[in-house]
Each structure stands twice: as structure tokens, then as C-alpha cells.
Amino acid sequence: MTDTNHGASSYAPGTTMSDNGFISQIQNIIRKKTPDHSFGASQLAESLSLSRSQLNRKLHFQTGHSPGQLILFYRMEVARRLLSETSRSIKEISWQCGFSSTSSFCRKFKKLFGLNPTDYQRIPETKTIHAANQWSLPVNEVCYAGLIVSMQRFHWLGLMINLFIKNIESKNMEVSEIARALCMSPSHLNRKTHRLFGIPVTQFIRDLKLQYAFELLLEKKHSIAQVAVMSGFFDSAHLNRHFRQAFGVSPGKADSCRCTIRVIADLKKLVLQQTGN
């Protein structure tokens, strides 16, 4: 069997994998056991000479995730790389990554990455890697896939997206609040965002708000004035100005845009799944 150690750099957006012996040991065990369909949280605990409850407490304290989640995240990262870098079949990849059921693999892959394995495999690796750098509105599937991959690779980006999504209904966080939550200065966060997307962090956050406004408008449940307030704009005129620049049409004609991918709706589901809420 081909080696499945593709050097996954992170387990999930928002996961802090501290570089200590305990976490390194867990990483090594999961890496070696990836193809083993019977390997799960109980087997991981046994390998570490811990009870399952002890392992769960220690891991949750250090990473915020359960043993089962970490195993799943690693397997999915390996699967993502195999889909991008090889021409193996979906069934072969699912088996190699420890899934005895291809349908279960496909369902879980789509939950984590927002695309099913077949669609993901059709996206050239170079496009997937650089799609985040091609960020623009309206967001297409390649650009969205690039964002998901970048969230996996860059811990700070995953946290920033999570913060934005979690606060999108209750209030609109300012950049200074987000930077403080990430333990960065606003200027540091701005440099990192500019390096990744080619735009300042304020524009990226505004783009996310515009995308949210776009998706609300497609639902046709709220007036333009209501959508403006819900998505964090001062009034409908403020929304209209930026919306026209981004989408090429007025908010009232949002449904004329050919791209109807629900980025914010999908990210909401992703955040809920990762937090277990």
C-alpha cells in the first residue's frame, strides 16, 4: 500500500496543535494507523495507555477537539491531498484513508470541505492552492475551495472566519476586535491578509459581508434596507455602492448574477459541525 503520510500541516481550522511530546505522539500514531479501518478513539487511547475519558479530557483541553475528530481531520487531509495529487479512484482513496464505506467518506468529505470528492478532484491542484490569491466577488467554486484549503493551512485564517461567522447574526465585529481575539495587532493581521489575498483585511471582511448580503437577497425574505443592516452596512445606499462595485448589479438585481453559490451559508454549517453545536 502506498504511504499515506503526506505531511498534513493541520488537523482543522481553529485547532492549536502544540508542539509537545504528547501531541506529537498522537500525530505519529494517527499517521501510521490512517489506513486501518478499525482504528478509532478507543484504539488511540489504548496505544497511549490511557482510558478513553482521560484521552478525551487531555485532547479537548489542548486542542478543543475529541480524539475521533482529530482522526477524522487527519484522514480527510490525507484524502484531500490524494485527490489533488493522484488519479486514484474515490473508492481507492476512501479505503486508503481508513473508510470502509465510500458513501460515508463522500458525505463526511463534503461536510468538512464543502465539495464532494468528485468535484474536488476535478479542480487542478495549482488552482486550488492559488484560488485564495484570486479572491473576488461573486465567489465561484474554485475560489471557495481555495478558501477552505487555506483555512486548513493557516490557523489564523480559520479562527478569523470562525469569529466572523459566529458573530454575523449578533453583531458585526470590527477588525480591531478580530485582531485582538487572534492576539495580533490590526497591522499584523492586515499584513497577513494582504499577503494571502492581495487585499487589506478590511476589504476581505467587507467582501464577506457583501457575500452575506448577496445570499440574503437571493432568499427574498427581507427588504434591501433590512439586508443592509443585517449584513453590517450603514444603510441601503452604503450597501448599494459597494454591492454594485463587487457584483456589477444593484442589490435589487442580485438574482441576475449567474453565480449562486452560498458561501456564508456553507461556512456557517462548517463552523457548527466543527464546534459540535
Secondary structure by P-SEA (a helix, b strand, c coil): ccccccccccccccccccccaaaaaaaaaaaaacccccccaaaaaaaacccaaaaaaaaaacccccaaaaaaaaaaaaaaaaaacccccaaaaaaaaccccaaaaaaaaaaaccccaaaaaaccaaaaaaccccccccccaaaaaaaaaaaaccaaaaaaaaaaaaacccccccaaaaaaaacccaaaaaaaaaaaccccaaaaaaaaaaaaaaaaaaaccccaaaaaaaaccccaaaaaaaaaaacccccccccccccccaaaaaaaaaaaaaacc
